[in-house]
């Protein structure tokens, strides 16, 4: 059974190689069969591995593929192996990556059927799955970083898949550059971690961190203070990597523009898997973060601020996919808030449920966009509840899960987070109120989206055309069922996060009304939206629906453009860099290199003059050289 763990990334890798090598020669049917079948095999293998994992006593499976290389410093030598490690946390991740990934591949096989580069698209999707599986199964941080960079590369390739349009290329480039900032921070953090602990094996680092915690508790020496300072910077640098990949403040600007990619890409990479890699990194390295409560407080605050700012920005969007993009940023903010508060299991639980309902929302939005001839503007939709009843019902399911209405998967996971905030040492009442305000904003922008797209009169003239493929619809139905009932999936991560026994905080006399407020907040938002957005959902006067237009007020435009972060970065970073590049067009370092080339060219010309074909000249030069050598020898 252990062999299955080694083969898990193998199936999509083989599919990628076949599609890339023979893609031009493969028919749509064959390319789709190769890609989707490889994902079906990963689902089957994942299910078998989960059964095997649950039967083991310590709930850990490992397999060593081969020895990679050794790293040495003053603390000793650390082996870096191609080794996979499966525990409760990585089991959740492979379930999401393989399960949701399979359904998205199934949807994409139909959705992208008419694309001329279908094989290349599916190959990139398979390659992404390979990189993501390596990331979540890696037993050491070098292998994890390999998968980390792999998903970044695949994101770049898939966002810019339709590279014929300049905006898509710019969006791909922006995502690549912004996430590289976070990746650089993470790389420096890994170097500092190795310098501090002499290890990059995740299990060994966790053990050493626990020992450091025990030593620090009983000592007050200068060395322990220095190590605490190193751990602070390690955690902070790892946080920098996490916020880049998970689109959190201040590196969140790439995600809305990444919606330029095909809709299945948005569902797979920018909703269910890649953007949660930062959450996985912090959860996996929880041993380091627990030693730095200050950084955990930063994590909580960054998550809270992101979920609020993204919620405000979502209220002003006109593109259906950008609303969902900002919603993704906001929900990942909840996950970060949970991790910062020490609610590790709740944060991972929300990661799983969010993957279900956000993949459903993106794919259903894709079906709507396809039906409206690739129209994405909410103000040019309307009345879709009658025209597209199947898609409408599924979208409603996704929205009620997003709003965390009681009984849905989103309710169970979000309430698990909110319930632990008030009494947390690294969160507290203020961040609890931030979470409540975020839930209120979520319900408002969800209702606004639904009213604009599905209620009122139709604000488009062309007839809708729907894809009634059984495979496509079955993928959406399964996601809808997971979204509704995924909260009932038992998720026990106590063995993963029990390495450190935290001293429970003195439960601040929690008011009795906390849970009541958390539950009724979405309903208050729905009630507010019902009256505030009345014009969006009604069509009392004939033709009045056509007059519904997006507000162009300065504040609304400011929010629509991401609250000015792009403008700020453009002024502070992009324009100065462009000016510097223009001034230094003839790069001084390049000129030094070219000076060497000129020096070599000068000697070439001088020696070329010597090679004139004259025998007397050669003899004279030979004699002169002998005299010089003799003279030097006598000196």
N, C-alpha and C positions, 0 to 999 in steps of 0.2 A: 504493500500500500504506500510505503514511503516513496517508491519510485514515481508514483503519480504526482507527488509534489514537485519533483524535478521536471516533469513533462508539462506542467501547467502552462507556462508561457510558450511552449514549443508549437502548439497547434496554430495559434494566430501568427507566429513567426513563419511557419511553413507557408501559410496562406499569403502572407505579405510577399515572400520571395517568389511564389508562383505568379501572383498578380502583377508584380513589377516586371518579372522576366518575360511573361507571355501575355501581358494584359492586352496588347493591341490585337492579338490573334484570338482572344477568347470572346465568345458571345456573351450577351448580358446574362443569360440563364446560367452558363457555366461559371462565370465570375461570381455571380450571386451565390451559387451553391457552394463554391469553395470558401468564400468569406463567411457566410452564415453558418455553414457546417463546422468550420473551425471554432466559431464561438459557441455552438451547441456542445461541442466536445469539452470546451473549458467549463461550461455550466455543469456537465455531467461529472467531470473530474472534481470540480469544486464541491459538488454535493457529496461525493464519496469521501473527500477529504474531511468535510465537516462531520460526517458520521464517524470517521476514524478518530477525529480530534475529540469528539464528545465521549468516546469510549476509553481514552487514555486517562491515566490517573492525574498527571500534572497538566493535562490539556495543552501540550506542546508537541509539535512535530518538526523535525529538522532533517535536512538532507544536504550533504556536502558534495558539490559537483566536482570541484577541483581547487587546488591551491593556486592562488593568483600571484601574490607577491608579499614581501615582508616590509614592514616599516620599522625603523629603528630611531630611537632618541635616547636621551640620558636616563630614561626610566626603564629602558629595555626594548625588546622587539615584540611587535604585534603582527600576527598573521592576518592577512586579508584574503579571504576565501570567497569563491563563488558558492555561497551557501544560502539556502532558503530556510526561513524560520516562520513557522505558522503557530500562532497562539490565538486567543480570543479576539484581540484587536485586528490582527491581519485577516482573521476569518471573516469578520464583518466587512472589511475592505474588499476581499476577493469576491464575496457574495454580491456586493454592489457593483464592482467592476465587471464581473462575468455575467451576473444575472441581468442587471439593467443594460449592460453593454450588448448582450445578445438581443434583447428586445429592440434596442435602438438600431442595431445592424439589420434586424428583420424589417423594421420600418424604412430604413435608408435604402434597402435593396429595391423597394417599390418606389419610394419618393424620388430617388436619383436615377431611375430606370432610363430616362431619355437623355441623360447627360453623356456627351461624347467621350468623356474621360472617366466613365463609371469605374473601370477597373483600378485606375490610379487612386480614385477616392476611397474605395473599399480597402485598398492596400494600405493607405495612410491610416485609416481607422483601425485596421488590424495591428499595425505597428504601434499605434498609441496604446492599445491594450497590452501589448508585450512590455512596453516601457512602464506602464502603470503597475503591472503585476510584479515586475522586478523591484519597483519602488516599495511596494507594500510587503513583499516577501523577503526583502534583503535582511540579512542578520548583522550586517555591518554598515557603517555610514558611507563608506566608499561606494559600495554597490547601490545603496539607497540614492546616493548622489548621481550615479550613472542613470538610474531610472528617472530621477528628478530632471536631469537635463534632457533625457529622451522625450519626456512628455512635453517639455518646452519646445523642442524641435518639431514634434508632431503638431502641436498647437499652431506654430508658425505656418507649417505646410497646409493645414486645414483651413485656417482663417483666410489665407491668401489663395485658396484653391481656385477660385474664379479670378485669376490674376490678370485677366484681360481688362478689368476695371481698376483704375488707379487707386480709388478709395479702398478697395480690398487689400491691395498691396501695402498701402500706408497703414491700414489697421493691423495687418500681420507684422509689419516692421515695428509698430508702436508696442504691440504686445511682447514681441521678442526683446526689445530694448528695456522696457520697464521691468519685465520679469528678470532680466539679466542683472539688474541692480540688486534685487533681492537675492539672486543666486550667488552673486559676489559676496554679499554679506554672510550668507550661509557657508560658503567655502572658507572664508576667514575664520568663522566660528568653529568649523571642523578642525582647522589647523591649530587654533588655540586650545581646543578640547584635547587634541592628541598631545600637544605640548604639556598640558596640565596633568592628564591621567595616563598618557602613554598607551592608550587603547582607542580603537575605533569600532570594536565589536559592541553592538548595542547592549547586549545582556551584560557584558563585562563593565561597560561604562555605568550602567544602572547600579551594579553591585558596588563599584568603586565610589559612586556618588553617595550610596547609602553609608558606606564606611566613613566617607568624609563628613557626612552629617553626624554620625555618632561621635567621631573624634572632636568635631567642632563643638558639640554639645558639652563635652567634658574638658575642653581646653580653651585658653584665651591667648594663645601665643601669636607672635607676629606671622609665622608661617601659615597658621590657619586663617588669619585675616587676609593674607595675600591670596590664598586659595579661594576664599569667599569672593574676593574681588574678581579673580579669574572666572569663577563660575557665573558671576553677575554678567560679565561681558560675553561669555559663551552663550548664555541664555538670551541676551539681548541681540546678539548677532544671528542666532537661530531664529529668533522672532522676526528679524529683518527678512530672512528667506521666506518665512511663512506668510508674511503680509504681502510679499510680492506675488507669490504663486496663488494665494487665495483672494487677491484683489481687495485688500483691506487698506485703510488709511495708513500711510499717505501714498501707497502705490496702487490705488484702485482704478486709475484712469483708463487702463487698457481694456477692461472687461466690456463696457458698453459698446466700444468700437469693434470689439471682436465679434459682435453679432453680424458682421459683414459676411461671415462664413455661412455655408449651407446650414439649414435648421437642424439636421441630425448632429452636426458638429456642436452646435450650441447646447443640445440636449446631453450629449455624451461628455464633452470636455468642459464646457462652461456652466454646467449645472450639477452633474452627478458625480464627476470623478476628479478631473485635474484641479479644479478650484478648491477641492477639499483636501488636497495634498498637504497644504500648510497646517490644516487642523490635525491631520494624521501625524505630521512631524512633531508638533508640540505634544500630542498625546503619547507618541512613542518615546519621546525624550522627557517624559514627565518627571523622571528622577532628577534631572538637571534643574528643571523649572521649580520644583518644590524646594530646592536649596536657595532659590532667589525669590522671595515673596514680592520684592519690589517689581521684578519683571512680570510676575504673574498679575500684579496690579495693573501694569502697563497693558498686558494682554486683554484684561477685562475692559479697561477704558477704551482701548482701540476698537474692540468689538462693539462696545456700546455706542461710541461716536459714529462708527461706520453704519451700524444698523439704523441710526436716526438720520444721518445725512443721506443715505441711499433711499430711505423711505420718503424723505422730502423730495428728492430728485425724481423718484418714480411718479410722484403726483403730477409732474409737469410734462411727462413724455407723451409724444404723439405716435411713436412707433411701438407696435405691440411687443416686438422682441426686446426693445430697450427697456420697457417696463419690467419684463421678466428678468433682464440682466441686472437691473438695480435691485430687484427683489432677491436675486441670488446673493448679491453683495450683502444685503440686509440680513438674510438668513444665516450666512456664514458668520456675520457679526454676532448672531446669537450663539453660534458654536464657540467662537472665540471668547465670548463673555462667559460661557459655561466653563471653559478650560481655565480661564483666568480666575474664576471663583473656586476652582478645585472640584467642580462637578464633572469629573472626567467621563464617567459612564453616560451621563445625560447629554454631554456634548457629542459623543460618538453616536448615541441613539438618534439625536436630531440629524446628524450627518446621514444616517441610513434612511430615515423617513423622508428627509428633504430630497434625497436622490430619487425616491419613488415619485413624489408628486410634482417635483420640478421637471423631471424628464417627461412626465405626462403633459404638463402645461406647454413645454416647448414643442413637443411632437404634435400636440393638438393645434397649437398655433401654426405650426408648419402646414398642417392639413387645411386650416382656414386660409392661410396665405396662398396655398396652391389653388384652392377653390375660387379665390378672388383674383386669379391671374397675377399672382405675386405682388398683390397690394398689401402693404404693411402699415399704412397710416390708419390709425383708429378713427379718425374723423372722416374717413372715406369708407367706413364699414356700416354697421347698424343693421338691425333686423335679422341677424343671423340665427337667432333662436328658432325662427320658423323655416328659414331656408336650409340650415345645416343642423337639424335636430340632434343627430348622433354626435357630431363634434361638440355641439353646445353642451350636451349633458356631461360629456367627459371633461370639458373645460370647467364646468361648474364643480365637478368632483375635485379637480385640482385646486380650484380657488378656495373651496371650503376647508381643504387640508392646509393650504397656505395660511388661511386666516385662523387656523387651529380651533375650529368649532368642535364642541364636545363629541367624542366618539371616533373622531378621525385620527389617523396616525400622527399628524402634525400637532394635535391637541396633547397627546400623551408625551411626546418628546419635548415640546416647548414648555409645557407645564412642569415637566421634570427639571428643566433648567431654572425657570422662574422661582420654583419652590425652594431652591438652594441659595438664592442670591442674598436675601435679606440678612441671614446670619453668617455669611461667609466672611472670613478674616480679610480676604483680598477683594471683596465686592462691597456688600453693604446696602443699606436702604436706598442711597442715591442711584446706584446702578439698577436696583430693582425697579425704581420708577422709570428709568431709561428703557428697560425691557417692556414695561407696561405701555409707555408712550410709543415704542416701536410696534407693538401689537396693534395699537389704535391706528397708526399710520398704515400698517399692512392691510387692515380691513378697508380703509378708505380707498387706497389706490387699487385694491382688488375690485371693489365695487365700481369704481370709476371705469376701469378697464372693461368690466362685464357690461355695464350700461352702454358704453360707447360702441362696443363691438356687437353685442348680441340683442340689445333691446332697441326700442324706437323704430323709426322707419329706415329702410335701406337707403344709403347715401352713395350707391354705385349703380351704374346703368347696365353693365354687362351681366349676362347670366352666369351663375355659379356652375362650376363643374367639379365633381367630387371623384376621388379615387375610392372605389368600392371593393378593393382587394381584400380578400378574407385574411391574408397574412398581415396586412397593414392594420386592419381593424382589430385583429386578435392581439397584436402587440399593445395597442392602446388599451384594450379591455383588461389585459393582465396588469398593466401599470395602474389602471384605475382601481382594481381590486387590492393591489399592494398599497396604494395610497390610502384606501379606506381602512384596511385591516392590518396594515404593516405595524401598527402600534401594538398589536397583540403578540408579535414575535418576541419570544423570551430572549433577553440579551443580558447575560451574566458576565461581567468583566472584572469581577472582584479579584480573580487570580492575577490579572494583568496589572491592576492598579493597587494591589495590596502590598507591594514591596516596601513602601513607606507607610508607616502607621502615623497618620497625622493626629495631632492633638485636636480634638473637636473644639470648635469655638464655643464660648458660652452663648447659648442660643439667646440672642438679644430678645427679650420679651416680644416675640412676634405677635402682632395684632391678629385677632381672629378673622379680620376681614380680608387678609391678604389673598387667600385662594378665591374668595368670592369676586374680588375686583379683577383678578387675573382671568377668570372665566367669563365675566360679563363684558370685559373691555371690547372684544371683537363685535359683540352685538350692539354696543353703543356706536362703534364705528359704522356698522351697517345701517343703523337707524339714521345717523347723521348724513350718510351718503345718500340715502333714499330721498331725503328732502333737498339736500344741497345740490345734487346732480339731477334734479327732476327733469330739466330740459334735455338731458342726454337719453333718458329712458322713455320719454313721451313723444308722441307725434300728433298732438291734438289738431294743429292747423296744417292743412295740406301744403306740403312744400316747405314747412318750417324746418324740417330736419336738415334740409340742404343748407340752412343758414348757420348751422352749428359749426363753429370754427374754433381752433385752438387760440387761446389768449396769447397776445404778443406783448404783454406788459413786461417792463424791464425785469422785475423780480421773477416772473414766470420763466422768461428766457434765461435768466441767470441760473435758475434751478434746472431747466431743461439741458443746459450745457454742463451739467455736473457740478454746480455751485462754484464755478470759476477756477477749479483746480487746473484744468488744461491751460487756461489763460495765464494763471500764475506761473506754472512751470515753463510756459512758452517765454514769458518775460524774464524769469530768473535763470533759466537753464538753456533753453533752445536757442534763443536769439543771441545771447553772449557767446555760445559755442559757435554758432554760424559766423558771427563777427570775427571771432578768433581764427576760424578756419579761413575766412576771406583774407584777413591780414597776413596770415602765415601761409598763404597760398603756395609760395615757394618755400616749403618747409626747410628750416635751418638745419635740422638733422639730415634731411634728404640731401641738402647741399653739401654737408660734410662727406656723405657717402659718395656723392657725385665728384667731389674733389679727389677722392681716391681713384675713381674711374679716370679722371683727367690726368692724374699722375701716371697711371699705368699706360694710358694712351700716349703720353709724352715720351716715355721710355720706348714704347713701341715704334713711334716715329723716328727716334734717334737710332735705334738698332736697325730700322729699315734702311736708313742712309748708309749704314756700314755694309749691309748686304747688297753690294753694287756689282758683283760678278767679276771683279778685277782680282786676278791671282796675286799680283804684286801687293795690292792693298791688304790682302789676307795675310801674306807672309810678313809684311811690315807690322801689322797688328799683332801677329803671333810673336814676333821677336820682341816687340815693345812689352807685351804681357809677361814674357819670360824675364826681361830685365826688371820689371816692377816686382815680380815675385822674389827674384834674387835680392833686390834692394831691401825688401821687407824682411827677408830672412836674416840679413846681416844686421839689421837694426834690432 
